[in-house]
């Protein structure tokens, strides 16, 4: 998870942290005492944001993508590698966008194989929607070949996905509010999760959804 700290008038600090749940079906969690597990953004970059983590297992190692942005350049996804989920080695950016076309910061990156391609979804600031890229992921670098919008209705954001027991790729998103704050407070709740979507590649190169 992303740990956030702000000391007085200083800058907001966002760093990757770890928590584990033992034997109670993910009800209670214990924070790792050595947090943060990554102590700073990668060197050599002037970043906007450093948050939101997608983790997977590959060839005996753990990999993690982190959403960010490079000042004056655009949204960026950084890649890290670990043997134990605690000690992380920076690899490189897997993809860097154009801020004029795809936003300044890429939140909530999700990278996964689908058919014979890979899909990268990001939620750019300030676009207020989720973009997807279809492309190749070779030598841990993502090369986009097709770009689209997951849902252009104005409320679908920050999705994550997983593969179920039937081999289907399932996506849930966050539906943010259209009501004003007073209506949210009166109702006693704000925001909902989306209905699940089953993802599949399309013959025209786009991302299909049911």
N, C-alpha and C positions, 0 to 999 in steps of 0.2 A: 504494500500500500504506500501511498505518498504521505510522508510526514511533513507537516507545515509548521513553521515557526516564524514569528515576527517579534523582534525585540525592540520595544519602544518605537521610535521613528525610523528605525533601520529598515532595510529591504526585506521583503517576504522571502523566506528560504524554503524551498521544496526539495526533499530528498527521499530516495527509496528506502523503505523500512520493511521489516519482516515481522509477522505474527503467526503463531501456530495454534491449531485447535487439536486437542488430544482425542478423547474418547466419548464425546457427547454430541456427535452429529453436528459439529460446527456451531454450537450454541455459544460457547465461551471461548475466548481467545487470550493468548499470552504473548505480550510483546517481547521480542528478542532484546535482551539487555544491552547488546552491542550496537543497536540502531544508531545512525542509519547504516545500511549495508553498502551503500555507495555514498561517499562523503562529499562529492562535488560533481557538477556537470563535467563533461569531458574537456580536457585542456585545449586551448587554441580556438575556442568558439565563444562569441558573445551571444548568450542565449536568452530567449524570452520563454520562460517557463521550463520546467523539467519535472514532468509528472505523468501519471497514468501508465500502467504497466501491463504488458501482455507477455506471458511466460509459456514456454513449451520445452519438451524434451526431444533431443535429436542426437543420435549417434553417441549415446552415453553421457551427454552434457546437457545442461540447462541453458536456454537462451532467453533473453528478455529484450523487448522493444520498449522504449520510453518516448513519450511525446514531448516535442519541444519546438523551438523555432530559432533561427539564426537572425539576429538583428540586421535589417536591411536586405535580407535574402529571401526568407520564407520559411514555411513550416518544414519540420525535419523530424525524422524518426531515427533515434540512436539505438545501436545494438550492443548488448553486453552478453558475456558468456561466463558460466560458473559450473564447478563440479559439485557444489553442495548447497546452493541457494543462499549462501552467506557471503562467500568471497567472490566478487565479481570483477571480471576483466573487461575493459572497454575494447570493442572491436572497431567499429566505424559507423558513420551514418549509412543506413540502408537506402534512404531516399531523401532528397531535398527538393522542395517545391519552389514555385515562383510566387512571391507574396502578392503580386498584383492579380494573379489568376486563382490561387488556391489558399490564400490567407497567410497571416503572420505566424500563427502557432497551430500545430496539429495536436489536438487533444485525443485521448482514448484510441491509440493505434491498435489495430487488430490485424495480424498477418497469418494466413492459413492457406494450405493447398486446397484446390477445388478442381476436380478433374485433372487435366494435364497442365493447369496453370496455377498461379498463386493469386490471392486476393489480398489487397491492403485497404482497410477502411480507416479513415481519419475524420475527425470532427474539427474543422478549422475555425479559429477565431480570426475575423469577425463574421464569417459567412452564415453561422447559425443553422447549419445543416451538415449532414454526413456525406462525404465523398467516398467513392470506391475506385480503386485502380485494379485492372486486370493486367497481369504481366508475368514475368519470369523471375525466379529467385535462385540465382546461381552465385556460388562463392560468397554467399551471405550478402548479396547486393540485389535489391529489387529494381527491376527495369519495367516501368509501366508502359503498356501498349494500348490500353483503352481506359477512358475515364467516364464516370457517370455519377449520378446522385442517387443515394439509397432511397430517399423519400423526400419529395419536394413540397410536402404539405405544410411545412413551417414549424412542426413540433417534435419531429423525430430526431434524436441526437444521442451521441455517445454509446453506440451499440457495442456489445461484445457477443462472441459466438463460441460454440463448442460442437464437437462431434458426438452424436448419441450412439446408443448400442446398435442401431440399425445402419450406422455409417452415414447418417444425414447430417449436414451442417446446419445448425439451428442458431438463429440470431434473435436476440432481444434488444430493444432500445429503450431509452428513457424518453418519455413524452413530457415535455415541460409545460408550464402553465400558460393558458391564454387569459385566465381570470386575473383581475387586479389583486393586490396584496390583501385588501380588506375582505374580499370575497373568500380568499384562501383561508384567512384567519377565522372567518365566521364558519366555514365548513370544517375546520380542524384538520385539514390535510392538504397537501400540495404535491402535484406530479404523480404519474403512474408509470408502470412498466408497460411496454407495448405487447401486443399479441406476438407469439413466436412466428418467425418466418423460416421456411425451409429454403436454403440457397442451392442453386444449381447453375452450371455454366450454360450459356446460350450459344447457338450456332453463329450468331452475328458478332460474337466477342464480348457481349455485355453480360452483366450479372443478372441471372433470373431469380425470381422469388415467388414462393407460394405461401 
